[in-house]
């Protein structure tokens, strides 16, 4: 999502398909678990409560995607440097992309808080228009010189429209009127902060593995210190920098970044690469379970034990996919996930647009969201997630695909 358009290569000629497939797989699972009707499905599929010591499938999916964001960063920045971009230009690009993710994340976070009366617009249609303007601004338009002015006009319309939506937004009630709040920044906002931390770190220290490892450990230690309350003196700046101070999201993305660096280092020498990343995955799992003696496994609290376990799972899953897809060349089975992996932001936003459109029109099509048949509830959400991946592929064919 932070770098969905990049070709990830171990060298100049080969494409590491397992990266696209795992990114697409994590997105597919994200759509699946987000659509689940929790009262009607097995508890191991959904998020565990904040104070419960454990995790379900839904608690791994997002950090699994964060891990994949990190893998792409070394390839993307190295590619820009090789094309003659200087570090200031690349840092500006990182800032713009981070701001875009934060903005979209905050807008999505506030969609459930729209007061239709105070805003002067039904909350469904406010949300739909926000998505329309997002697509107008960040769509990757075809490279057609004869339509250059048209595309510029559409982008301008998107900017003006989004500004209007932000201005008219109101939440709360009369007497206690609210406006946009950053809160926890939303999913895309968390990705933005993680991308900013890891991208900036790699830009500063380059391809020195030891230096990036120290940065990974720095954010991990921040996560531990934050959990034990040592960093409370930083509370005044936490509304803005809380995700960085908490350390959890950055150290998960940094784990992916280190994996990407190892892939660049070893190239196609999988006999050297796989033992290293499998060992790292097992080490992360052991560390996570050791940390469990002090910190419960909790996604909601973003505990270091949860983060380490997720890193371990991500590394082992990716190792298996890399061996199957890029070493054994058995990739046809994963082609269904490629559209999502190569157009991740579009894939993530598409279901929300349809949710709001269906709600705004008053349609009742989610009949499978019930609690008397777990098979129907799970099967319906699986079909929904698959259809959204297909919807993304269709949008891509008509040149609708987002690029930050």
Buried (B, 14 or more C-beta within 10 A) or exposed (E): BBBBBBEBBBEEEEEBBBBBBBBBBBBBBBBBBBBBBBEBBEEEBBBBEEEBBBBBBBBBBBBBBBBBBBBBBBBBBBBBBEEEBEEEEBBEBBEEBBEBBBBBBBBBBBBEBBBEEBBEBBBBBBBBBBBBBBBBBBBBBEEEEEEEEEBEEBBEBBEEBBEEBBEEBBBEEEEEEBEBEBEBBBBBBBBBBBBBBBBBBBBEBBEEBEBBBEBBEBBBEBBBBBBEEEBEEBEEEBEEEBBBBBBBBBBBBBBBBBBBBBBBBBEBEBEEBBEBBBEBBEBBBEBBBEBBEEBBBBBBBBBBBBBBBBBBBBBBBBBBBBBBBBBEEEBEEBEBBBBBBBBBBBBBBBBBBBBBBBBBEEEEEBEBBBEEEBEBBBEBBBEBBBBBBEBBBEBBEEEBBBBB
